[in-house]
Amino acid sequence: MGDTDEVSTPISLGIPTVKEQPPVLAPRRKTRKIRVGDVEVGGDAPVSVQSMTTTKTHDINATLQQIAELTASGCDIVRVACPTDKDAEALPIIAKKSQIPVIADIHFQPKYVFAAIEAGCGAVRVNPGNIRKFDDKVKEIAKAASDAGVSLRIGVNAGSLDPRLLKKYGKATPEALVESAVWEASLFEEHGFHDFKISVKHNDPVVMVRAYELLSEQGDWPLHLGVTEAGPAFQGTIKSATAFGALLSKGIGDTIRVSLSAPPVEEIKVGNQILESLNLRPRKLEIVSCPSCGRAQVDVYQLADDVTAGLEGMTVPLRVAVMGCVVNGPGEAREADLGVASGNGKGQIFVKGEVIKTVPEDQIVETLIAEANRIAEEMGLESEPGGPVVSVG
């Protein structure tokens, strides 16, 4: 098996294929389906991943460059801010040239809602809590959106909750967030408009989860999940993964946005990995590495980093195990599509559970990379932009 000429057929990988329908923790909640541009949200559509640009929207070139980077990272839908006339004037060009649907994010000024619809945006996010006399504008907004085939997101945030509800509940409780969302949804529905999704975001994952649970019980609206102001990359990732995991594991959620104080591309990486971990998106390259301990006879941290760097850009559905000792190493390596169990200055290289060769420690990385590339070629797949996902177990 160590000779390449003995391999006559492609290797059957261990990660489930799409056709095999990998198991999920719960069936998706039944929601109505809407469209954001050419992306379906809700119903039987896959859970989509969103982010938001950090550029000044009126800087068209910078905004389109960031959208291109997000698209290459696996972003499905992008949101852009529209706080000024200059931003509104830029929307037609951005909406036309973006390769993914653009959502205009509107606060305070209802005139920008109509500008975004006219600009050809895939959807418009409206925040009822801070748009002036929003309730009086619902009929007009619903007609304009319906005529243009544009969907909406009713975005309720803890930080900008309607003053009437803050007075009633004292603070942004789950019940307050839900009451606001249901009320605004009913206003649109009274005018026969149903092409909208809802979000009820909060910075506390516990409050946020409860709000979405309550909201999911009251209607079939597609839901946009988000922990607002989640924080810096590490904290925000933990909070978002905790909250999204709790909801998605119950089938609640149709599209997600991870809010990080970090470059938007990082939000997409985290969002995609959350969905892959729950089998809600096909898994790609996954590196399983041990946390190291006193039994380790190699520098597992460095080994895992080197393998990760060497496989950057490969997105094949491949699980690679990088293990540092002979206790759990052989078992984990056998379970992976490709793996190494290290010890005594050597590494046993496994492919689909079989040892194909033993190499010196200083050849482990290059051997794993070579075998990964060989498997990728046999699968008939080419490397794509975007790095591997590292799972440290």
Protein Blocks (a to p, Z undefined) as FASTA:
>chain_A
ZZmklpmbdcddfbdcfklopadfbdcdddddddehjaceejjbccddddddfbdfklmm
lmmmmmmmmmmnopabdcdddfbfklmmmmmmmmmmpmbdcddddehilmlmmmmmmnop
abdcddfklgghklmmmmmmmmmmmmnopacdddddfklgcfklmmmnopacfklmmmmm
mmmmmmmmmnopabbcdddddfblklmmmmmmmmmmnoccdcddddehkbpfklmmmmmm
mmmmmmmmnopajbdcddddddfklmmmmmmmmmmmnopaccdddddddebiakbcbdfk
lmmmmmmmmmgoiacdcdddddfbfklmmmmmmmpmbdcddeehiacddeehiafbdcdf
klmmmmmmmmmmmmmmmnopacdehidddddZZ
